[in-house]
Structure formats: structure tokens, C-alpha cells
Amino acid sequence: MTANEPRLSIRPATPDDGDALVSLIRGLAHYEKLDPPDDAAAARLVADLAEHPGRFDCLLAETDATAVGYALFFETYSTFRGRPKLYLEDIFVDPAHRSTGAGFALFSAVAREAVRRGCVALEWAVLDWNRLALDFYEKLGGHHQREWLPYRLEGDALDRLATVDAG
């Protein structure tokens, strides 16, 4: 690294990073063509970031003390293998800071955390049109699980099912 190169670092996010984290999450939503978190959701996210133990863990990539990316993850569990897994909910680097190594550094840091926790796998989902991400993950050795299809229950369907008395 030369004296003029920006210094990249990875560190755990803290509640003081809430505004920067929400800004990056809104950047991801824009990139993925999704609705960003509204102010209430953003406030809940920052509040959850402050909880100990938390609902999730989050790492920030910083260049010269400015947040340029993040990775948000949490544990799940493999009943068949009797060990935890780590699920990477989001990984995002601001487009202006791509090709700087920030994405690789974040992903590598999450992988180290999975190994530290004794996880049997690191899992994530990627949009089928996101060729940049697909190529990145494949270069790292990730593979698409074709036999498993993601499903989601949300909104009214989730509310309806939650009110059914199965007894």
C-alpha cells in the first residue's frame, strides 16, 4: 500500500454506525430495485443492532474511516449435521468503492467468523440477474444449490396462518 492509497478496514458495526448502515442498506435496496427500509424499519434495525445478544451481527468495511460496505449475518442450525450454519443476509459495497477489495475482505471476514463459531456452512441467496455477484461468489468457490428452492411466507398470508388454530 502506498501513502496515497486509501486504507481499508473491516470491523464490527456498533449502534453509533446506525446512520451509515441504514444508508448502505438503502443503497443495496436501490441496486436490487427493491423498496428500501422506511424510517420505522430503519429505527428497528438500529435498535436491534444495539441488543446484546443481538438478532444479527454486522461488519462494516471502511476506507479512511468512511463506511463503504457491510455484511449482515446470523446463525441458523443444521439438524442433520448437528452444527450451526452462518447465513449471510446482506453483503454490499457502495458502487464507487467496488474493485477495491472491500467485498472480498467482508466475505472473508464472515467466513472466518463461521469457522470461529464451528459452523458447518456459510449460506446466502443471490438474485438470478446479478451476474456481478454470481461471478464473484463462483470465483470464491461458492456453488448454486439447485436442489433447494427458497420459499417465503409474508404479509397477509403469514398473518392468516398465524391465526389458524391447528388444535
N, C-alpha and C positions, 0 to 999 in steps of 0.2 A: 504494500500500500504506500503510495506516495503522499507527500504532505497535502496535496490538493484533493485527494480522493475523499469522499465522504465516508465517515466511519459508521458501519452497520453493526447494530447490536440487537440481541433478542433478550427479552426479559418478561417476567410475569406482569400482566396488567393489574393495576390497582384501581380502587374506586376513583382516585384522582384522574385517571385516564378516561373517565366516562365519556366526556365530550368527544375526545379523539376517536375512541372506539365506535361510538354511535355514528360519527362522520364516516368512518371506514365502512361500517355496515351499510350505511345508506349508499356509499359508493358501490358496494357489491350488489345491492338491490338494483341500482341503475344499470350496472353492467349485465346483470342477469335478466333485465327487463321485468322486474317484479316490483310490487308495491313495497316501499321502504317502511321501516317501523315508524308509526306515528309517535307523537310526543309521549303518550301514556306508555306505549310499549318500550320506548327508549328509557323512560324513567324506571320501569320494572327491571329492565336489563341491567342498568347501573346499580340498582338496589340489590339484585341477585349477585352481581359481581362483588359486592361488599360482604355477602354472607360467608360465614365460616362454620362448618364446611359449606362450600358453595355448591350450587346446582351444576356449575361448569367451571372449567379452567380456561384461561385465555393468555396467550402470549402476544406481545407486541414486537414488531420489527421497527426499529428506529434508525434513522440516518441523521447523524448530528443532532440527536435529542428530539427529532420530529418523527411522530408515528407515521409510518408509510405502509404498514400491513399488519395483519393479525391472523391468528389461528385460534379458534374456539373449539374445545373438545370436552368429552366427558366419558366416564366408564359405562360399559354395558357388560353383559356376562354371557359366556358360552356354557350352557348347561351340559352339552355333550363333551366338552373338554375340561370342564370344571375349573375354568380360569377366566379372569376378566379379559375384556377387549377394550380398546380405546376407539371411540367414534369421533371422527373429525367432522364437526358440523359445518364449519366455515374455514376457508383459508383464502385470503385476499391480499393482494398487493396493489396499491394505487398504480394505475397505468403509467404514470410519469416515472415510477420507480421500478418498473419491470426490467428484467435483464441486468439487475444489479446483484443478484444472488439472494435477495430478500426472501423470495418464495422457497427456494431450496433451503435456506437457513431455518425458516419457520417449520417446514416439513420435517427436516432433520431433527429439530428440537422436539417436535411432537413424537417422532419415532423414538428418540432417546427416552422420553417420558414413558412411552408404552413399555419399553424394555425395563426401565427402572421399576415400574409397577408390576412386572411379571405378566404383562398382557400377552395373550396368545396371538393377537392380530391387531392391526390398525385398519379400520374400515372408514369409508366415506362414500358419498354419492357425487356424481358429476352430471351436468346437463349434457344430453346427447349431441347438441350442436356446438359445444365448447371445445373445438379442436385444439386450441392452445393448451387447455388444461389436460385434455386426453393425452396429447403428445408428452406433456410434462410428466404425468403420472406413469405412463408407459416407460419413459426413459428412466424413471426411478425404480422400475421393477414391479409396479402395480399392475394388476390384471382385472379385467372386467369379469364379474361373476354372472355368467349368462343364465345359470340355473335358478337364480333368486330374483324375483320381481318385487320392487318396492311397492308398498301399499300405504295409503293414508286414510284415516278417518278424521274428519274435522267438521267444524261448524254445526249446522243443524243435524247432520247425520250422527255426529258424536253426541250431541245433546239428547237426541231421541233414544239412542242406545243406552245412554247412562240412566235414563228414567225407566227402562224396562225392568220389571221385577221378574227375575228368572226362577224364583222360588215357587 
